[in-house]
Amino acid sequence: METAIQEGVDIIGISTLSGDYLLMPKLMKLLREKGVNVPVVLGGIVPKDAEDMVKQAGVAEVFHPGTSLEAIITSIKSIGKQGRE
């Protein structure tokens, strides 16, 4: 998180392979508290029934295993444009 703040990133990407997605509400809260207002995307193992929870916490998009690189790039470009509007 500190590196994202220092570097002034446009988007933060998180990869999860286990139950890490459960930490997303806490991470999103910490980012807001630090004044970091950039989109966050999450990729990896996120059960479909947990997707709403992470999106309600503020995650812009969830990429499940098997999502094509083209779909990920298209989505991130769209999210990045929205963040600059």
DACORTA-V792934 format. One record per residue. N is the residue number from 1. RES is the residue in three letters. PSI is psi in whole degrees, -180 to 180 (none if undefined). NEAR is the number of other C-alpha atoms within 8 Angstrom. D_FIRST is the distance of its C-alpha to the first C-alpha in Angstrom with 1 decimal. Layout:
n:N res:RES psi:PSI near:NEAR d_first:D_FIRST
n:N res:RES psi:PSI near:NEAR d_first:D_FIRST
//
This chain:
n:1 res:MET psi:-44 near:5 d_first:0.0
n:2 res:GLU psi:-38 near:5 d_first:3.8
n:3 res:THR psi:-41 near:6 d_first:5.4
n:4 res:ALA psi:-40 near:9 d_first:5.1
n:5 res:ILE psi:-48 near:9 d_first:6.4
n:6 res:GLN psi:-39 near:6 d_first:8.7
n:7 res:GLU psi:-11 near:6 d_first:10.0
n:8 res:GLY psi:47 near:6 d_first:10.6
n:9 res:VAL psi:157 near:8 d_first:10.2
n:10 res:ASP psi:-30 near:8 d_first:12.8
n:11 res:ILE psi:144 near:9 d_first:11.6
n:12 res:ILE psi:129 near:10 d_first:8.8
n:13 res:GLY psi:132 near:8 d_first:10.9
n:14 res:ILE psi:136 near:8 d_first:10.8
n:15 res:SER psi:133 near:7 d_first:13.9
n:16 res:THR psi:135 near:12 d_first:15.8
n:17 res:LEU psi:-4 near:7 d_first:19.1
n:18 res:SER psi:-140 near:6 d_first:19.9
n:19 res:GLY psi:16 near:8 d_first:19.3
n:20 res:ASP psi:-28 near:8 d_first:15.5
n:21 res:TYR psi:-23 near:9 d_first:15.9
n:22 res:LEU psi:-18 near:7 d_first:17.1
n:23 res:LEU psi:-6 near:7 d_first:13.7
n:24 res:MET psi:-42 near:11 d_first:12.6
n:25 res:PRO psi:-41 near:10 d_first:14.2
n:26 res:LYS psi:-43 near:7 d_first:12.4
n:27 res:LEU psi:-45 near:8 d_first:8.9
n:28 res:MET psi:-39 near:11 d_first:10.3
n:29 res:LYS psi:-45 near:9 d_first:11.8
n:30 res:LEU psi:-41 near:8 d_first:8.9
n:31 res:LEU psi:-45 near:11 d_first:7.4
n:32 res:ARG psi:-43 near:9 d_first:11.1
n:33 res:GLU psi:-33 near:7 d_first:11.6
n:34 res:LYS psi:-3 near:6 d_first:9.2
n:35 res:GLY psi:17 near:6 d_first:11.1
n:36 res:VAL psi:112 near:8 d_first:8.8
n:37 res:ASN psi:66 near:6 d_first:11.7
n:38 res:VAL psi:151 near:9 d_first:11.3
n:39 res:PRO psi:147 near:12 d_first:12.7
n:40 res:VAL psi:131 near:12 d_first:11.3
n:41 res:VAL psi:151 near:13 d_first:13.7
n:42 res:LEU psi:131 near:12 d_first:14.5
n:43 res:GLY psi:148 near:13 d_first:17.0
n:44 res:GLY psi:-149 near:10 d_first:19.2
n:45 res:ILE psi:101 near:10 d_first:21.2
n:46 res:VAL psi:112 near:12 d_first:21.0
n:47 res:PRO psi:143 near:6 d_first:24.4
n:48 res:LYS psi:-38 near:6 d_first:25.9
n:49 res:ASP psi:-11 near:6 d_first:26.5
n:50 res:ALA psi:-10 near:8 d_first:22.7
n:51 res:GLU psi:-43 near:10 d_first:21.8
n:52 res:ASP psi:-40 near:8 d_first:22.9
n:53 res:MET psi:-46 near:8 d_first:20.9
n:54 res:VAL psi:-33 near:13 d_first:17.5
n:55 res:LYS psi:-38 near:11 d_first:18.7
n:56 res:GLN psi:-29 near:7 d_first:19.8
n:57 res:ALA psi:-16 near:10 d_first:16.4
n:58 res:GLY psi:-1 near:9 d_first:15.3
n:59 res:VAL psi:131 near:14 d_first:14.7
n:60 res:ALA psi:-37 near:9 d_first:16.6
n:61 res:GLU psi:150 near:8 d_first:18.2
n:62 res:VAL psi:127 near:11 d_first:18.9
n:63 res:PHE psi:116 near:10 d_first:20.4
n:64 res:HIS psi:160 near:9 d_first:22.7
n:65 res:PRO psi:138 near:7 d_first:24.3
n:66 res:GLY psi:-8 near:4 d_first:26.9
n:67 res:THR psi:131 near:8 d_first:25.4
n:68 res:SER psi:150 near:6 d_first:26.7
n:69 res:LEU psi:-39 near:6 d_first:24.7
n:70 res:GLU psi:-44 near:6 d_first:26.7
n:71 res:ALA psi:-39 near:8 d_first:25.6
n:72 res:ILE psi:-47 near:10 d_first:21.9
n:73 res:ILE psi:-46 near:8 d_first:22.3
n:74 res:THR psi:-45 near:8 d_first:24.4
n:75 res:SER psi:-44 near:8 d_first:22.1
n:76 res:ILE psi:-39 near:8 d_first:19.0
n:77 res:LYS psi:-43 near:8 d_first:21.3
n:78 res:SER psi:-44 near:8 d_first:22.5
n:79 res:ILE psi:-42 near:10 d_first:19.2
n:80 res:GLY psi:-41 near:11 d_first:18.2
n:81 res:LYS psi:-41 near:8 d_first:21.6
n:82 res:GLN psi:-37 near:7 d_first:21.3
n:83 res:GLY psi:-23 near:9 d_first:18.1
n:84 res:ARG psi:-7 near:5 d_first:20.1
n:85 res:GLU psi:none near:4 d_first:23.1
//
